[in-house]
């Protein structure tokens, strides 16, 4: 990811086709030693492509990825023999989350408005 991010930063900085030196300069400015093989892989994959088009294609691919919340809804809506167990498990998880949030509010006896 760091090589892709550096490539995108160089492209945003005005380079139409960032090269290895551009990416190395960005990475070294934040104290990261560049790996030539990974850097060349990113450059070869993105060379000659419009960065905005690549990002737009990535967004369309992300739209098809299921999110974590959809699984819980589908399992609780599906009628089955163990259908009653799924909502009970969800309730237990909610209760556990509430208890954790109460404990995290302790802040060693100091409150924000005390």
C-alpha positions, -999 to +999 in steps of 0.1 A: +000+000+000+028+024+007+041+022-028+006+028-043+001+057-019+035+072-029+026+067-066-007+085-061+010+113-042+035+117-071+006+117-096-013+143-076+019+164-075+018+167-112+037+137-125+018+121-154+038+089-151+058+087-118+090+068-119+110+049-093+130+080-082+098+099-075+084+071-054+117+066-035+119+104-028+084+104-012+090+072+008+124+084+021+109+117+032+089+098+058+117+074+067+106+043+047+133+023+029+120+014-006+119-021-019+128-020-056+109-051-066+076-040-050+081-005-063+087-017-099+056-039-097+034-009-088+050+012-115+046-015-142+009-021-132+000+016-132+023+028-160+003+045-188-030+044-169-049+075-158-050+075-120-085+089-118-098+061-140-080+034-119-096+049-087-131+050-104-127+013-114-117+005-078-148+022-064-171+002-087-154-031-075-158-021-039-196-016-044-199-053-050-181-063-018-206-074+010-203-056+042-203-073+077-238-061+086-255-079+058-246-114+071-263-108+105-295-095+088-296-125+064-291-151+091-318-136+114-343-133+086-339-168+074-364-193+088-347-224+102-348-247+132-321-227+149-337-194+141-345-186+177-308-191+187-295-164+163-315-135+178-305-146+213-269-146+203-273-111+189-289-099+221-260-114+242-235-096+220-254-063+224-253-067+262-216-074+262-209-043+242-229-022+267-210-036+296-177-029+279-186+007+272-196+012+308-162-001+319-143+021+295-160+052+310-142+048+343-111+067+332-094+059+365-120+079+385-118+111+364-147+122+344-149+148+317-175+169+337-165+160+373 
